[in-house]
Amino acid sequence: MSKLNDTSIVLAALLALTALLAGCASPPPVLRGDDAAYAVTESPQPVAPEANHGAIFQAANATALFEDFKARRVGDILTVVLAERTNARKSANAATSKDSSVSLTDPVLGGLPVTRNGVPVLNTEVDMNRSFDGQGDAAQSNQLDGSITVTVAAVLPNGNLVVQGEKWVKINQGQEYIRLRGIVRPVDIGPENSILSTQVADAQVAYGGTGAVAQSNSPGWLTRFFNSPVWPF
């Protein structure tokens, strides 16, 4: 019996330690260049000298007579003007109730009431009440303005461009970053070699920061533990 108790204590301790570690776990810090999906894409290397066509003309750096300098090849840069604004609101209400009652008064068996020492023993009354009332509201508003210059990572068969990149700005004791990835149409690129973020398909935009200011906005390890899914209450 003592061995069983010791085993239960050990299992309970391991479970508590696992829950504590899950609550204390924090996401890894964001670092520049740690995500290949936003890495800068370099232009392809020029054709080897023995394959060059002439001393002046280089096929890798050629520009057609009537072409402009908009991004169109792998490694070209493109400025994305951020104009992101979202507003969302949701409200939900639910209410349920149920009342039940059961009454069994002085049942008679064989023509006689069921009693014990003259007191009815099967006289029963049961009342049940159940109710639920729930309400929830959620609202979210986001705005992101600015610009970021990205590079062309790939040219799709239909001519659309896959662009990606990140921008880091160090301010005092912390750094702020913007990451963007998506697909753009060459016809949407303006004469200044720029495009609105609202014209980027499959856009992935991330904005965040590191340092003391960002850490002060995140909950402590004990708060994360009580808010973690492993906390049963």
C-alpha positions as protocol buffer text, in pm:
chain_id: "A"
residue {
  index: 1
  type: MET
  ca { x: 0 y: 0 z: 0 }
}
residue {
  index: 2
  type: SER
  ca { x: 286 y: 237 z: 80 }
}
residue {
  index: 3
  type: LYS
  ca { x: 448 y: 167 z: -257 }
}
residue {
  index: 4
  type: LEU
  ca { x: 122 y: 258 z: -432 }
}
residue {
  index: 5
  type: ASN
  ca { x: 105 y: 583 z: -238 }
}
residue {
  index: 6
  type: ASP
  ca { x: 466 y: 664 z: -324 }
}
residue {
  index: 7
  type: THR
  ca { x: 396 y: 601 z: -693 }
}
residue {
  index: 8
  type: SER
  ca { x: 91 y: 826 z: -684 }
}
residue {
  index: 9
  type: ILE
  ca { x: 294 y: 1101 z: -520 }
}
residue {
  index: 10
  type: VAL
  ca { x: 566 y: 1073 z: -786 }
}
residue {
  index: 11
  type: LEU
  ca { x: 313 y: 1081 z: -1070 }
}
residue {
  index: 12
  type: ALA
  ca { x: 139 y: 1381 z: -917 }
}
residue {
  index: 13
  type: ALA
  ca { x: 472 y: 1561 z: -880 }
}
residue {
  index: 14
  type: LEU
  ca { x: 565 y: 1487 z: -1243 }
}
residue {
  index: 15
  type: LEU
  ca { x: 226 y: 1611 z: -1360 }
}
residue {
  index: 16
  type: ALA
  ca { x: 261 y: 1929 z: -1160 }
}
residue {
  index: 17
  type: LEU
  ca { x: 613 y: 1984 z: -1292 }
}
residue {
  index: 18
  type: THR
  ca { x: 495 y: 1931 z: -1652 }
}
residue {
  index: 19
  type: ALA
  ca { x: 212 y: 2179 z: -1604 }
}
residue {
  index: 20
  type: LEU
  ca { x: 448 y: 2431 z: -1449 }
}
residue {
  index: 21
  type: LEU
  ca { x: 696 y: 2399 z: -1734 }
}
residue {
  index: 22
  type: ALA
  ca { x: 417 y: 2436 z: -1990 }
}
residue {
  index: 23
  type: GLY
  ca { x: 297 y: 2750 z: -1818 }
}
residue {
  index: 24
  type: CYS
  ca { x: 646 y: 2895 z: -1787 }
}
residue {
  index: 25
  type: ALA
  ca { x: 737 y: 2827 z: -2149 }
}
residue {
  index: 26
  type: SER
  ca { x: 766 y: 3141 z: -2355 }
}
residue {
  index: 27
  type: PRO
  ca { x: 794 y: 3177 z: -2732 }
}
residue {
  index: 28
  type: PRO
  ca { x: 1148 y: 3202 z: -2868 }
}
residue {
  index: 29
  type: PRO
  ca { x: 1276 y: 3554 z: -2934 }
}
residue {
  index: 30
  type: VAL
  ca { x: 1243 y: 3695 z: -3284 }
}
residue {
  index: 31
  type: LEU
  ca { x: 1578 y: 3756 z: -3453 }
}
residue {
  index: 32
  type: ARG
  ca { x: 1667 y: 3918 z: -3781 }
}
residue {
  index: 33
  type: GLY
  ca { x: 1701 y: 3662 z: -4057 }
}
residue {
  index: 34
  type: ASP
  ca { x: 1571 y: 3371 z: -3845 }
}
residue {
  index: 35
  type: ASP
  ca { x: 1283 y: 3299 z: -4085 }
}
residue {
  index: 36
  type: ALA
  ca { x: 1374 y: 3196 z: -4439 }
}
residue {
  index: 37
  type: ALA
  ca { x: 1028 y: 3300 z: -4561 }
}
residue {
  index: 38
  type: TYR
  ca { x: 1130 y: 3667 z: -4520 }
}
residue {
  index: 39
  type: ALA
  ca { x: 1497 y: 3642 z: -4617 }
}
residue {
  index: 40
  type: VAL
  ca { x: 1641 y: 3879 z: -4874 }
}
residue {
  index: 41
  type: THR
  ca { x: 1675 y: 3716 z: -5216 }
}
residue {
  index: 42
  type: GLU
  ca { x: 1984 y: 3803 z: -5413 }
}
residue {
  index: 43
  type: SER
  ca { x: 1997 y: 3844 z: -5790 }
}
residue {
  index: 44
  type: PRO
  ca { x: 2127 y: 3549 z: -5988 }
}
residue {
  index: 45
  type: GLN
  ca { x: 2495 y: 3554 z: -6070 }
}
residue {
  index: 46
  type: PRO
  ca { x: 2590 y: 3691 z: -6412 }
}
residue {
  index: 47
  type: VAL
  ca { x: 2663 y: 3447 z: -6690 }
}
residue {
  index: 48
  type: ALA
  ca { x: 3015 y: 3309 z: -6679 }
}
residue {
  index: 49
  type: PRO
  ca { x: 3264 y: 3507 z: -6891 }
}
residue {
  index: 50
  type: GLU
  ca { x: 3305 y: 3231 z: -7147 }
}
residue {
  index: 51
  type: ALA
  ca { x: 2930 y: 3239 z: -7214 }
}
residue {
  index: 52
  type: ASN
  ca { x: 2900 y: 3617 z: -7238 }
}
residue {
  index: 53
  type: HIS
  ca { x: 2776 y: 3767 z: -7563 }
}
residue {
  index: 54
  type: GLY
  ca { x: 3017 y: 4047 z: -7630 }
}
residue {
  index: 55
  type: ALA
  ca { x: 3226 y: 4273 z: -7411 }
}
residue {
  index: 56
  type: ILE
  ca { x: 2950 y: 4525 z: -7328 }
}
residue {
  index: 57
  type: PHE
  ca { x: 2621 y: 4338 z: -7349 }
}
residue {
  index: 58
  type: GLN
  ca { x: 2555 y: 4103 z: -7054 }
}
residue {
  index: 59
  type: ALA
  ca { x: 2248 y: 3882 z: -7077 }
}
residue {
  index: 60
  type: ALA
  ca { x: 2198 y: 3869 z: -6699 }
}
residue {
  index: 61
  type: ASN
  ca { x: 2184 y: 4249 z: -6672 }
}
residue {
  index: 62
  type: ALA
  ca { x: 2014 y: 4326 z: -6999 }
}
residue {
  index: 63
  type: THR
  ca { x: 1731 y: 4578 z: -7023 }
}
residue {
  index: 64
  type: ALA
  ca { x: 1498 y: 4599 z: -7321 }
}
residue {
  index: 65
  type: LEU
  ca { x: 1487 y: 4922 z: -7515 }
}
residue {
  index: 66
  type: PHE
  ca { x: 1140 y: 5017 z: -7394 }
}
residue {
  index: 67
  type: GLU
  ca { x: 1151 y: 4867 z: -7043 }
}
residue {
  index: 68
  type: ASP
  ca { x: 1138 y: 5074 z: -6728 }
}
residue {
  index: 69
  type: PHE
  ca { x: 1307 y: 4995 z: -6399 }
}
residue {
  index: 70
  type: LYS
  ca { x: 1015 y: 4826 z: -6226 }
}
residue {
  index: 71
  type: ALA
  ca { x: 1075 y: 4504 z: -6038 }
}
residue {
  index: 72
  type: ARG
  ca { x: 1033 y: 4205 z: -6265 }
}
residue {
  index: 73
  type: ARG
  ca { x: 1321 y: 3963 z: -6202 }
}
residue {
  index: 74
  type: VAL
  ca { x: 1449 y: 3763 z: -5906 }
}
residue {
  index: 75
  type: GLY
  ca { x: 1649 y: 3987 z: -5678 }
}
residue {
  index: 76
  type: ASP
  ca { x: 1487 y: 4315 z: -5791 }
}
residue {
  index: 77
  type: ILE
  ca { x: 1359 y: 4538 z: -5513 }
}
residue {
  index: 78
  type: LEU
  ca { x: 1004 y: 4668 z: -5469 }
}
residue {
  index: 79
  type: THR
  ca { x: 863 y: 4920 z: -5223 }
}
residue {
  index: 80
  type: VAL
  ca { x: 539 y: 4821 z: -5052 }
}
residue {
  index: 81
  type: VAL
  ca { x: 335 y: 5105 z: -4901 }
}
residue {
  index: 82
  type: LEU
  ca { x: 162 y: 4971 z: -4590 }
}
residue {
  index: 83
  type: ALA
  ca { x: -201 y: 5080 z: -4564 }
}
residue {
  index: 84
  type: GLU
  ca { x: -356 y: 4817 z: -4339 }
}
residue {
  index: 85
  type: ARG
  ca { x: -673 y: 4894 z: -4145 }
}
residue {
  index: 86
  type: THR
  ca { x: -903 y: 4631 z: -3997 }
}
residue {
  index: 87
  type: ASN
  ca { x: -1204 y: 4657 z: -3770 }
}
residue {
  index: 88
  type: ALA
  ca { x: -1394 y: 4363 z: -3631 }
}
residue {
  index: 89
  type: ARG
  ca { x: -1667 y: 4325 z: -3371 }
}
residue {
  index: 90
  type: LYS
  ca { x: -1860 y: 4024 z: -3247 }
}
residue {
  index: 91
  type: SER
  ca { x: -2131 y: 3981 z: -2986 }
}
residue {
  index: 92
  type: ALA
  ca { x: -2305 y: 3666 z: -2863 }
}
residue {
  index: 93
  type: ASN
  ca { x: -2577 y: 3598 z: -2604 }
}
residue {
  index: 94
  type: ALA
  ca { x: -2720 y: 3266 z: -2486 }
}
residue {
  index: 95
  type: ALA
  ca { x: -2967 y: 3177 z: -2210 }
}
residue {
  index: 96
  type: THR
  ca { x: -3130 y: 2845 z: -2117 }
}
residue {
  index: 97
  type: SER
  ca { x: -3343 y: 2728 z: -1825 }
}
residue {
  index: 98
  type: LYS
  ca { x: -3519 y: 2411 z: -1719 }
}
residue {
  index: 99
  type: ASP
  ca { x: -3744 y: 2330 z: -1420 }
}
residue {
  index: 100
  type: SER
  ca { x: -3845 y: 1976 z: -1318 }
}
residue {
  index: 101
  type: SER
  ca { x: -4048 y: 1840 z: -1025 }
}
residue {
  index: 102
  type: VAL
  ca { x: -4147 y: 1491 z: -909 }
}
residue {
  index: 103
  type: SER
  ca { x: -4401 y: 1419 z: -635 }
}
residue {
  index: 104
  type: LEU
  ca { x: -4495 y: 1081 z: -485 }
}
residue {
  index: 105
  type: THR
  ca { x: -4744 y: 1124 z: -199 }
}
residue {
  index: 106
  type: ASP
  ca { x: -4861 y: 840 z: 31 }
}
residue {
  index: 107
  type: PRO
  ca { x: -4853 y: 545 z: -213 }
}
residue {
  index: 108
  type: VAL
  ca { x: -5086 y: 257 z: -125 }
}
residue {
  index: 109
  type: LEU
  ca { x: -4978 y: -104 z: -160 }
}
residue {
  index: 110
  type: GLY
  ca { x: -5231 y: -381 z: -99 }
}
residue {
  index: 111
  type: GLY
  ca { x: -5488 y: -133 z: 24 }
}
residue {
  index: 112
  type: LEU
  ca { x: -5259 y: -2 z: 298 }
}
residue {
  index: 113
  type: PRO
  ca { x: -5017 y: 291 z: 304 }
}
residue {
  index: 114
  type: VAL
  ca { x: -4650 y: 209 z: 341 }
}
residue {
  index: 115
  type: THR
  ca { x: -4549 y: 334 z: 684 }
}
residue {
  index: 116
  type: ARG
  ca { x: -4298 y: 273 z: 955 }
}
residue {
  index: 117
  type: ASN
  ca { x: -4415 y: 335 z: 1309 }
}
residue {
  index: 118
  type: GLY
  ca { x: -4708 y: 519 z: 1158 }
}
residue {
  index: 119
  type: VAL
  ca { x: -4489 y: 751 z: 947 }
}
residue {
  index: 120
  type: PRO
  ca { x: -4508 y: 726 z: 563 }
}
residue {
  index: 121
  type: VAL
  ca { x: -4169 y: 621 z: 424 }
}
residue {
  index: 122
  type: LEU
  ca { x: -4237 y: 657 z: 48 }
}
residue {
  index: 123
  type: ASN
  ca { x: -4366 y: 1013 z: 53 }
}
residue {
  index: 124
  type: THR
  ca { x: -4121 y: 1183 z: -189 }
}
residue {
  index: 125
  type: GLU
  ca { x: -4087 y: 1525 z: -349 }
}
residue {
  index: 126
  type: VAL
  ca { x: -3805 y: 1632 z: -583 }
}
residue {
  index: 127
  type: ASP
  ca { x: -3757 y: 1978 z: -736 }
}
residue {
  index: 128
  type: MET
  ca { x: -3484 y: 2063 z: -985 }
}
residue {
  index: 129
  type: ASN
  ca { x: -3391 y: 2400 z: -1132 }
}
residue {
  index: 130
  type: ARG
  ca { x: -3125 y: 2455 z: -1395 }
}
residue {
  index: 131
  type: SER
  ca { x: -3033 y: 2775 z: -1574 }
}
residue {
  index: 132
  type: PHE
  ca { x: -2752 y: 2915 z: -1785 }
}
residue {
  index: 133
  type: ASP
  ca { x: -2687 y: 3271 z: -1896 }
}
residue {
  index: 134
  type: GLY
  ca { x: -2386 y: 3360 z: -2108 }
}
residue {
  index: 135
  type: GLN
  ca { x: -2275 y: 3675 z: -2284 }
}
residue {
  index: 136
  type: GLY
  ca { x: -1965 y: 3762 z: -2482 }
}
residue {
  index: 137
  type: ASP
  ca { x: -1834 y: 4064 z: -2672 }
}
residue {
  index: 138
  type: ALA
  ca { x: -1519 y: 4102 z: -2878 }
}
residue {
  index: 139
  type: ALA
  ca { x: -1382 y: 4401 z: -3065 }
}
residue {
  index: 140
  type: GLN
  ca { x: -1055 y: 4450 z: -3248 }
}
residue {
  index: 141
  type: SER
  ca { x: -909 y: 4737 z: -3446 }
}
residue {
  index: 142
  type: ASN
  ca { x: -570 y: 4751 z: -3616 }
}
residue {
  index: 143
  type: GLN
  ca { x: -387 y: 5010 z: -3822 }
}
residue {
  index: 144
  type: LEU
  ca { x: -45 y: 4985 z: -3983 }
}
residue {
  index: 145
  type: ASP
  ca { x: 105 y: 5265 z: -4191 }
}
residue {
  index: 146
  type: GLY
  ca { x: 452 y: 5298 z: -4336 }
}
residue {
  index: 147
  type: SER
  ca { x: 655 y: 5133 z: -4605 }
}
residue {
  index: 148
  type: ILE
  ca { x: 894 y: 4843 z: -4652 }
}
residue {
  index: 149
  type: THR
  ca { x: 1120 y: 4758 z: -4943 }
}
residue {
  index: 150
  type: VAL
  ca { x: 1131 y: 4389 z: -5030 }
}
residue {
  index: 151
  type: THR
  ca { x: 1295 y: 4173 z: -5294 }
}
residue {
  index: 152
  type: VAL
  ca { x: 1152 y: 3948 z: -5564 }
}
residue {
  index: 153
  type: ALA
  ca { x: 1200 y: 3589 z: -5450 }
}
residue {
  index: 154
  type: ALA
  ca { x: 1045 y: 3411 z: -5748 }
}
residue {
  index: 155
  type: VAL
  ca { x: 868 y: 3474 z: -6078 }
}
residue {
  index: 156
  type: LEU
  ca { x: 563 y: 3255 z: -6125 }
}
residue {
  index: 157
  type: PRO
  ca { x: 474 y: 3101 z: -6463 }
}
residue {
  index: 158
  type: ASN
  ca { x: 197 y: 3357 z: -6516 }
}
residue {
  index: 159
  type: GLY
  ca { x: 439 y: 3647 z: -6456 }
}
residue {
  index: 160
  type: ASN
  ca { x: 332 y: 3734 z: -6102 }
}
residue {
  index: 161
  type: LEU
  ca { x: 607 y: 3807 z: -5853 }
}
residue {
  index: 162
  type: VAL
  ca { x: 661 y: 3650 z: -5514 }
}
residue {
  index: 163
  type: VAL
  ca { x: 809 y: 3920 z: -5290 }
}
residue {
  index: 164
  type: GLN
  ca { x: 945 y: 3895 z: -4938 }
}
residue {
  index: 165
  type: GLY
  ca { x: 1157 y: 4090 z: -4696 }
}
residue {
  index: 166
  type: GLU
  ca { x: 1190 y: 4242 z: -4351 }
}
residue {
  index: 167
  type: LYS
  ca { x: 1278 y: 4581 z: -4204 }
}
residue {
  index: 168
  type: TRP
  ca { x: 1439 y: 4636 z: -3863 }
}
residue {
  index: 169
  type: VAL
  ca { x: 1465 y: 4967 z: -3680 }
}
residue {
  index: 170
  type: LYS
  ca { x: 1655 y: 5003 z: -3353 }
}
residue {
  index: 171
  type: ILE
  ca { x: 1507 y: 5255 z: -3111 }
}
residue {
  index: 172
  type: ASN
  ca { x: 1676 y: 5311 z: -2775 }
}
residue {
  index: 173
  type: GLN
  ca { x: 1688 y: 4976 z: -2594 }
}
residue {
  index: 174
  type: GLY
  ca { x: 1475 y: 4776 z: -2836 }
}
residue {
  index: 175
  type: GLN
  ca { x: 1416 y: 4695 z: -3200 }
}
residue {
  index: 176
  type: GLU
  ca { x: 1100 y: 4706 z: -3408 }
}
residue {
  index: 177
  type: TYR
  ca { x: 1054 y: 4496 z: -3717 }
}
residue {
  index: 178
  type: ILE
  ca { x: 815 y: 4459 z: -4010 }
}
residue {
  index: 179
  type: ARG
  ca { x: 800 y: 4143 z: -4217 }
}
residue {
  index: 180
  type: LEU
  ca { x: 609 y: 4099 z: -4542 }
}
residue {
  index: 181
  type: ARG
  ca { x: 557 y: 3824 z: -4794 }
}
residue {
  index: 182
  type: GLY
  ca { x: 306 y: 3790 z: -5076 }
}
residue {
  index: 183
  type: ILE
  ca { x: 233 y: 3787 z: -5448 }
}
residue {
  index: 184
  type: VAL
  ca { x: 200 y: 4097 z: -5668 }
}
residue {
  index: 185
  type: ARG
  ca { x: 104 y: 4158 z: -6029 }
}
residue {
  index: 186
  type: PRO
  ca { x: 355 y: 4354 z: -6234 }
}
residue {
  index: 187
  type: VAL
  ca { x: 71 y: 4566 z: -6379 }
}
residue {
  index: 188
  type: ASP
  ca { x: -13 y: 4690 z: -6027 }
}
residue {
  index: 189
  type: ILE
  ca { x: 335 y: 4829 z: -5971 }
}
residue {
  index: 190
  type: GLY
  ca { x: 335 y: 5207 z: -5997 }
}
residue {
  index: 191
  type: PRO
  ca { x: 583 y: 5420 z: -6192 }
}
residue {
  index: 192
  type: GLU
  ca { x: 780 y: 5478 z: -5870 }
}
residue {
  index: 193
  type: ASN
  ca { x: 834 y: 5102 z: -5839 }
}
residue {
  index: 194
  type: SER
  ca { x: 591 y: 5083 z: -5546 }
}
residue {
  index: 195
  type: ILE
  ca { x: 265 y: 4908 z: -5467 }
}
residue {
  index: 196
  type: LEU
  ca { x: 2 y: 4926 z: -5193 }
}
residue {
  index: 197
  type: SER
  ca { x: -9 y: 4645 z: -4940 }
}
residue {
  index: 198
  type: THR
  ca { x: -381 y: 4606 z: -5017 }
}
residue {
  index: 199
  type: GLN
  ca { x: -280 y: 4492 z: -5367 }
}
residue {
  index: 200
  type: VAL
  ca { x: -55 y: 4214 z: -5238 }
}
residue {
  index: 201
  type: ALA
  ca { x: -218 y: 3871 z: -5269 }
}
residue {
  index: 202
  type: ASP
  ca { x: -175 y: 3607 z: -4999 }
}
residue {
  index: 203
  type: ALA
  ca { x: -12 y: 3879 z: -4789 }
}
residue {
  index: 204
  type: GLN
  ca { x: 164 y: 3788 z: -4466 }
}
residue {
  index: 205
  type: VAL
  ca { x: 244 y: 4100 z: -4265 }
}
residue {
  index: 206
  type: ALA
  ca { x: 405 y: 4080 z: -3922 }
}
residue {
  index: 207
  type: TYR
  ca { x: 486 y: 4373 z: -3695 }
}
residue {
  index: 208
  type: GLY
  ca { x: 649 y: 4340 z: -3356 }
}
residue {
  index: 209
  type: GLY
  ca { x: 935 y: 4441 z: -3136 }
}
residue {
  index: 210
  type: THR
  ca { x: 1207 y: 4319 z: -2906 }
}
residue {
  index: 211
  type: GLY
  ca { x: 1371 y: 4463 z: -2599 }
}
residue {
  index: 212
  type: ALA
  ca { x: 1258 y: 4609 z: -2268 }
}
residue {
  index: 213
  type: VAL
  ca { x: 943 y: 4775 z: -2401 }
}
residue {
  index: 214
  type: ALA
  ca { x: 821 y: 4457 z: -2571 }
}
residue {
  index: 215
  type: GLN
  ca { x: 896 y: 4250 z: -2260 }
}
residue {
  index: 216
  type: SER
  ca { x: 702 y: 4489 z: -2037 }
}
residue {
  index: 217
  type: ASN
  ca { x: 393 y: 4430 z: -2254 }
}
residue {
  index: 218
  type: SER
  ca { x: 403 y: 4052 z: -2210 }
}
residue {
  index: 219
  type: PRO
  ca { x: 268 y: 3866 z: -1902 }
}
residue {
  index: 220
  type: GLY
  ca { x: 502 y: 3705 z: -1652 }
}
residue {
  index: 221
  type: TRP
  ca { x: 564 y: 3333 z: -1626 }
}
residue {
  index: 222
  type: LEU
  ca { x: 317 y: 3284 z: -1339 }
}
residue {
  index: 223
  type: THR
  ca { x: 41 y: 3460 z: -1533 }
}
residue {
  index: 224
  type: ARG
  ca { x: 116 y: 3247 z: -1839 }
}
residue {
  index: 225
  type: PHE
  ca { x: 90 y: 2937 z: -1621 }
}
residue {
  index: 226
  type: PHE
  ca { x: -257 y: 3025 z: -1491 }
}
residue {
  index: 227
  type: ASN
  ca { x: -369 y: 3117 z: -1845 }
}
residue {
  index: 228
  type: SER
  ca { x: -228 y: 2801 z: -2002 }
}
residue {
  index: 229
  type: PRO
  ca { x: -458 y: 2516 z: -2119 }
}
residue {
  index: 230
  type: VAL
  ca { x: -311 y: 2280 z: -1858 }
}
residue {
  index: 231
  type: TRP
  ca { x: -458 y: 2486 z: -1573 }
}
residue {
  index: 232
  type: PRO
  ca { x: -790 y: 2308 z: -1495 }
}
residue {
  index: 233
  type: PHE
  ca { x: -968 y: 2591 z: -1310 }
}
